[in-house]
Amino acid sequence: MNQQPNDKQTICIVIPCYNEEEVLPWAMGKLQTMIGKMKAETGIEGRLLLVDDGSRDRTWELIEGFAAEHSNVAGVKLSHNEGHQNALWAGMQESLGMCDAIVSIDADLQDDEMAIIDMARQFAEGKDIVYGVRKQRKTDTWFKRFTAQAFYRLMQTADKEIIYNHADFRLMSERAVRALMEYPERNMFLRGMVRQLGFSEGYVYYDRTARTAGESKYPLSKMLAFSIDGITSFSTAPLKFITFAGLTMTLISMLIIIYGLYEHFIGKTIEGWTSLMVSMWFIGGVITTGVGITGTYIGKIYNEVKRRPRYFVDKKVGIKGGN
């Protein structure tokens, strides 16, 4: 159970960064303004923990400068680009012992940073996890909106607990973060894993804005890869689909056999070339898809059993205390 609000003094805002030199100065100003307002309205202080996920630009140099200028800013530099989910995990792990709760938000601040104040209020009231949920997707292109909605609906079909229009903008209490750190898997889908913790939950609804500077770190190829990774890391539904497809094809094959035998016994000649080719291509496609899906799961098992570290920390700045 959470302690009383006066015992919960600090929220650490974890910000994964990858080649964000264009947007970071602007984002830092916005976040420091929000922290001041949060302190005034709730009495809860804020810290910023920026995780450089192996950037190739001046991102780390800027983080070092921010840490030297502001006492509430810290930074962690990963030795290699490990991906958004691993960078976020690194930030959460480093935050343990530094604060009483963490909020994860992307550096572009397309998620409304002022919603963190509402998250802080719910945390003070006893919520362990507060999810940031988008109200709508007006700032997205038609294609992005369609694919994102399709992804969430597909994920909800695979697992009913997935929160529609929630990404990785959330607050977690320290005990929720420590519980999450107990998960050993390397193939991570955090927005699904966090929901499985089972602690008290709250929701904050906000409008997402367009990116102000820099480029999106999730082009179509990465979005597709993330969708596949999320579905296969968090659900066995594709494997069940293969079973269903196999049974369906078996039933169709039996019907075709019965039809073929009927045509044979009544003396009709089955020309059949077109139907044969269509059937071969269709069945071949189903088999190839099934093998591919099964291979994806086998590949994930391969990655898990190796037990390689998720990341290595190259440098730290402004880190006081720890887990």
Secondary structure, DSSP 8 states (H G I E B T S, - for coil): ----GGG--EEEEEEEESS-TTTHHHHHHHHHHHHHHHHHHHS-EEEEEEEE-S-SSSHHHHHHHHHHH-TTEEEEEESS---HHHHHHHHHHHHBTTBSEEEE--TT--S-TTHHHHHHHHHHTT-SEEEEEES--TTS-HHHHHHHHHHHHHHHHH-TTS-TT--S-EEEEHHHHHHHTT---SS--HHHHGGGG---EEEEEE------SS--S--HHHHHHHHHHHHHHH--HHHHHHHHHHHHHHHHHHHHHHHHHHHHHTT-----HHHHHHHHHHHHHHHHHHHHHHHHHHHHHHHHHHT--S--EEEEES--S--
